[in-house]
Amino acid sequence: MRVIVLGGCGIQGKAALFDLSRNGGVSEVVSADIQPEVLKSLEYVNLKKVKAVRLDVKDRQALVRLMKEGFDVAIDLLPPQFVKPVAEAAIEAGVSLVNTNYGYDLLPLNEKAANSDVSIMPECGLDPGIDLVLYGYGLKHFDELHVLNSYCGGLPEKKACTNPLKYKISWSWDAVLRSQKRDAKFIKNGKVEAIPGEHQHDNEFIHQIDFPGLGQLEAFPNGNAVHFTDLLGVTRSIVETGRYSLRWPGWCGFWKPLKKFGFLADSPVPGLACEVSPHEFMVKHLEPQLQYLADEKDLAVMRNVFIGDKDGKKKKLILDLLIERDLKTGLLGMSLGVSYPACIIAEMIVNGTISKRGVLSPVKDIPTDLFIKGLRERGIAFRETTEQSE
């Protein structure tokens, strides 16, 4: 199959090129990036299969023209602001698309995608992505589900916690900061709750979990959990559901006062020599200071918790996942966790395992067992813990 990877030379795209170039079913990979020269430095990529082209994805005509060049599928690993325009371009070009960001804005494109005979599969990274496929896997273990809580985050290993944030960059820093302003919607004690992004680091639902091998991690609400229980068709029976980001303890305490002072505001600060917002300043000022050294590992950490009834008994299922950086290639654990799912699902679309057209969802449109098998073949496996009581 011929695959085009948008953002192939970026932090996540490099892992996709690594995976696709080793896949015997892939004949050619085109890495479309604004900095294609980066490809030459990727020693772990089979350059006989991969070629780079320069593309500014903001040039809609150039994007559509490139996507029309006989590709079987496209993988979008660009930042979140490009999700909708890239999907629209894919529909126009008649090529199926996988991306790794939230796809709320893509739902209105369902009919156009179906009429163009393409599959648009958003939310196929780590979070969202692996977690959503595991929703479907976990649901099969219950007759009725009452609790569904999802936790995920990128962390430095402890020896790499060398700054006050105890954090280093494993994906777009701009996107990380934007996610710190995301609203949360969840269910607690059977009641739908909402937390505006401005209070993400200052609310009663912030708590800690104990993760095997790591210890205490800080969890804070981030994202619309009810949207996904609706897709699963289980919201009626749910008494508790939430989507939580994970960090080392202290993250919320760091951001709470800074957000109150407007350090993540998007409006330009008046009185400066040029127009710059606090958000833009935080991106440019902190990004160089939060980079991993060559011998430091990042950790992609995930936990999904299910509680419900099975055969008349109460049951609790916990699925834990930990992905570490590969120091041989330098590929980050987050990059592997984001890119591998996209590559697996792209292949499923091409070989017909996923044949449905339109805007799809990993919650209901991905065969869970085959997906999990694909992850295991790439060295990614989750730990399953079950507790049962009367």
C-alpha positions in Angstrom: 0.0 0.0 0.0 1.0 3.6 -0.6 0.7 5.9 2.4 1.1 9.6 2.9 2.1 10.9 6.3 1.3 14.5 7.0 3.8 15.8 9.5 6.1 12.8 9.0 9.2 14.7 10.1 7.5 15.9 13.4 7.9 14.4 16.8 5.1 11.9 16.3 5.5 11.4 12.6 9.0 10.0 12.9 7.6 7.0 14.8 5.0 6.5 12.0 7.7 6.5 9.4 9.7 4.0 11.4 6.8 1.6 11.7 5.5 1.9 8.1 9.0 1.5 6.6 9.3 -1.9 8.4 5.9 -3.1 7.2 6.2 -5.6 4.4 2.7 -4.7 3.1 3.8 -1.1 2.6 5.3 -0.3 -0.8 5.9 3.4 -0.4 5.6 6.1 2.2 5.6 9.8 1.4 6.4 12.1 4.3 4.8 15.5 3.6 6.3 18.1 5.9 7.3 21.7 6.0 10.8 20.6 6.9 11.4 17.5 4.7 15.2 17.6 5.1 14.8 16.2 8.6 14.2 12.8 7.0 17.9 12.4 6.0 18.9 12.3 9.7 16.5 9.4 10.6 18.9 6.5 10.5 16.3 4.0 11.8 14.0 4.6 8.9 14.2 2.5 5.7 14.8 5.3 3.3 14.4 3.0 0.3 10.7 3.0 1.1 10.3 6.6 2.3 10.6 9.8 0.4 10.0 13.3 1.6 8.2 16.2 -0.1 7.9 19.7 1.1 4.3 20.8 1.9 2.8 23.7 3.7 -0.6 22.2 4.8 -2.1 25.7 4.9 -1.9 25.6 1.1 -5.2 23.8 0.5 -4.8 23.3 -3.3 -1.3 21.8 -2.8 -2.5 19.5 -0.1 -5.4 18.2 -2.2 -3.2 17.9 -5.3 -0.7 15.8 -3.4 -3.4 13.6 -1.8 -4.7 12.7 -5.2 -1.4 11.1 -6.3 -2.6 7.5 -5.9 -2.4 7.0 -2.1 -4.4 4.3 -0.5 -4.6 6.1 2.8 -3.4 9.2 4.6 -2.2 9.6 8.2 -2.5 13.1 9.7 0.0 13.7 12.6 -0.3 17.5 12.5 -1.3 19.7 15.4 -5.0 19.8 16.4 -5.8 23.0 14.5 -5.4 21.2 11.2 -7.8 18.3 11.9 -10.9 19.7 10.0 -9.1 21.3 7.0 -7.1 18.1 6.4 -10.2 16.0 6.7 -12.0 18.2 4.2 -9.0 17.9 1.8 -9.0 14.1 2.1 -12.7 14.0 1.3 -12.1 16.2 -1.8 -9.2 14.1 -2.8 -11.1 10.8 -2.3 -8.6 9.3 0.1 -9.3 7.7 3.5 -7.7 9.4 6.5 -6.6 8.5 10.0 -5.7 11.2 12.5 -4.8 11.2 16.2 -6.7 14.2 17.6 -10.2 14.7 18.9 -12.7 14.7 16.1 -15.8 16.5 17.5 -15.7 19.0 14.6 -15.7 16.2 12.0 -19.1 14.8 12.7 -20.9 17.2 10.2 -18.6 15.8 7.5 -20.0 12.3 7.8 -22.3 12.4 4.8 -19.7 14.0 2.5 -17.2 11.4 3.5 -19.6 8.5 2.9 -20.6 10.0 -0.5 -16.9 10.2 -1.4 -16.4 6.6 -0.4 -13.8 7.4 2.2 -13.3 6.5 5.8 -12.3 9.4 8.2 -11.1 7.9 11.5 -10.1 10.5 14.0 -8.9 9.9 17.6 -6.5 7.1 16.7 -3.5 8.0 18.8 -2.8 7.2 22.5 -5.3 9.5 24.1 -7.6 9.8 22.3 -7.0 6.4 20.6 -5.8 3.3 22.5 -8.0 4.3 25.5 -11.1 4.5 23.3 -10.5 1.1 21.7 -10.0 -0.3 25.2 -13.4 1.2 26.1 -14.9 -1.3 23.7 -12.7 -4.1 24.9 -13.6 -3.5 28.6 -17.3 -3.2 27.9 -17.4 -6.8 26.6 -16.6 -7.9 30.1 -19.8 -6.6 31.6 -23.5 -7.1 31.4 -24.1 -3.5 32.7 -21.4 -0.8 33.2 -21.6 1.7 36.1 -18.2 3.3 36.2 -15.8 4.2 33.4 -12.8 6.3 34.3 -9.9 7.0 31.9 -6.5 8.4 32.9 -3.6 9.2 30.6 -0.5 11.4 30.5 3.1 11.9 29.4 5.7 12.1 32.1 9.5 12.2 32.3 11.1 9.3 34.2 12.1 10.5 37.7 15.8 11.1 36.8 14.6 13.4 34.0 12.5 15.6 36.4 15.1 18.3 36.4 12.8 21.4 36.3 10.1 22.9 38.6 7.3 21.5 36.4 8.6 17.9 36.5 7.7 17.7 32.9 9.4 17.6 29.5 7.9 17.8 26.0 6.8 14.6 24.2 4.3 16.2 21.9 3.4 19.7 20.6 4.1 22.1 23.5 1.5 24.5 22.0 -1.0 21.7 22.0 -0.1 20.8 25.6 -0.8 24.4 26.7 -4.1 24.5 24.8 -5.2 21.3 26.4 -4.7 23.0 29.8 -7.7 25.2 28.8 -10.0 22.4 27.7 -13.4 22.1 29.3 -14.3 18.9 31.1 -17.7 17.1 31.2 -18.2 14.0 33.3 -20.6 12.2 35.6 -20.3 11.9 39.3 -22.8 10.2 41.6 -25.1 9.9 38.6 -25.0 13.6 37.9 -23.5 15.3 34.9 -20.8 17.8 35.9 -19.0 20.4 33.9 -15.7 22.2 34.7 -14.7 25.1 32.4 -11.1 25.1 31.3 -10.2 28.1 33.4 -10.8 25.9 36.5 -9.1 22.8 35.2 -6.3 23.1 37.8 -8.6 24.3 40.6 -11.5 22.0 41.4 -12.6 19.4 43.9 -12.2 16.5 41.4 -8.4 16.7 41.3 -7.0 13.5 42.9 -4.1 11.1 42.9 -3.9 7.5 41.7 -1.2 4.9 42.6 0.3 3.5 39.4 2.4 0.3 39.5 6.1 1.1 39.5 5.7 4.8 39.5 3.8 5.6 42.7 1.4 8.6 43.1 0.3 10.5 40.0 -1.9 13.6 40.0 -5.1 13.3 38.0 -7.2 16.3 36.8 -10.4 16.4 34.7 -9.7 17.1 31.0 -12.1 16.3 28.2 -15.7 15.2 27.5 -16.2 11.8 29.0 -20.0 11.8 28.5 -19.5 12.0 24.7 -17.9 8.6 24.7 -20.3 6.8 27.0 -23.0 8.1 24.7 -21.1 6.5 21.7 -20.8 3.3 23.7 -24.6 3.4 24.5 -24.1 3.0 28.2 -24.7 6.5 29.7 -28.0 5.5 31.2 -26.4 3.0 33.5 -23.3 5.1 34.3 -23.0 6.6 37.8 -19.4 7.8 37.3 -17.2 8.6 34.3 -14.4 10.9 33.7 -11.4 11.6 31.5 -8.3 12.7 33.5 -4.8 13.8 32.5 -1.9 12.5 34.6 1.2 14.3 35.8 3.7 14.1 38.6 2.2 15.7 41.8 2.5 19.5 41.8 1.3 20.2 38.2 -2.0 21.7 39.2 -0.4 23.7 42.0 2.0 25.2 39.4 -0.6 26.2 36.8 -3.4 27.4 39.2 -1.8 30.8 40.0 -0.3 31.3 36.6 -3.7 30.8 34.9 -5.3 33.2 37.4 -2.7 35.8 36.3 -3.6 35.1 32.6 -0.3 33.4 31.6 -2.2 31.2 29.1 -4.4 34.0 27.7 -4.7 34.3 24.0 -5.1 38.0 23.7 -2.0 40.2 23.0 -0.5 42.0 26.0 -1.0 45.7 25.6 2.0 48.0 25.7 4.6 45.7 24.2 6.7 46.5 21.2 4.9 43.8 19.2 1.7 41.8 19.4 2.3 38.7 21.5 -0.1 36.9 23.8 0.9 35.3 27.1 0.2 31.9 25.5 2.6 32.6 22.7 5.2 33.7 25.1 4.9 30.6 27.2 5.3 28.4 24.1 8.5 30.1 22.9 10.0 30.7 26.4 9.5 27.3 27.9 9.8 25.0 24.8 13.6 25.1 24.7 13.9 24.5 28.4 11.7 21.4 28.4 13.5 19.1 26.0 14.6 15.6 26.7 18.3 14.8 26.8 19.4 11.8 24.6 19.7 9.5 27.6 16.4 10.4 29.3 13.2 8.5 28.9 9.7 9.7 28.7 6.8 7.6 30.0 3.3 7.3 28.3 1.0 6.2 31.1 -2.6 5.1 30.8 -5.2 3.5 33.1 -8.8 2.6 32.3 -11.1 1.6 35.1 -14.4 -0.3 34.6 -16.9 -1.2 37.3 -20.2 -3.0 36.7 -22.2 -6.2 36.9 -21.3 -9.5 35.3 -23.4 -12.7 35.9 -25.1 -11.1 38.9 -21.8 -10.1 40.6 -20.0 -6.8 41.0 -16.8 -6.7 38.9 -13.9 -4.2 38.6 -11.5 -4.3 35.7 -8.4 -2.2 35.5 -6.3 -1.9 32.3 -2.8 -0.3 32.8 -0.4 0.6 30.1 3.1 2.0 30.3 5.2 2.8 27.2 8.8 4.0 27.6 11.2 5.7 25.2 13.3 3.5 22.9 16.8 4.8 23.6 18.2 2.9 20.5 16.2 5.0 18.1 15.5 7.9 20.4 11.8 7.6 19.6 9.7 8.8 22.6 7.2 6.5 24.3 4.5 9.1 23.6 5.4 9.0 19.9 5.2 5.2 19.8 1.9 5.3 21.6 0.4 7.9 19.3 1.8 6.7 15.9 1.5 2.9 16.1 -2.3 2.9 16.5 -2.6 5.3 13.5 -0.5 2.9 11.4 -2.4 -0.2 12.5 -5.8 1.4 11.7 -4.6 2.8 8.4 -3.7 -0.7 7.3 -7.0 -2.0 8.5 -8.8 0.5 6.3 -6.7 -0.4 3.3 -7.0 -4.2 3.6 -10.8 -3.9 4.2 -10.8 -5.0 7.8 -12.5 -1.6 8.4 -14.9 -1.1 5.4 -17.4 1.4 6.8 -17.4 4.8 5.2 -18.0 8.2 6.7 -16.7 9.7 9.9 -15.9 6.8 12.2 -15.0 6.4 15.9 -12.5 4.0 17.5 -15.1 3.5 20.3 -17.2 1.4 18.0 -15.6 1.0 14.5 -12.3 -0.8 15.3 -12.1 -4.6 15.8 -10.6 -4.6 19.3 -8.9 -8.0 19.3 -7.0 -7.3 16.0 -6.0 -3.9 17.2 -4.7 -5.2 20.5 -2.8 -7.9 18.6 -1.2 -5.2 16.4 0.0 -3.3 19.5 1.4 -6.4 21.0 3.3 -7.2 17.9 4.9 -3.8 18.3 5.8 -4.4 21.9 2.9 -2.5 23.5 0.8 -4.5 25.9 -1.5 -3.6 28.8 -1.7 -5.1 32.3 -5.2 -6.5 33.1 -6.4 -6.7 36.8 -9.8 -8.0 37.7 -11.6 -7.9 41.1 -14.9 -9.7 41.7 -17.3 -9.7 44.7 -20.9 -10.7 45.5 
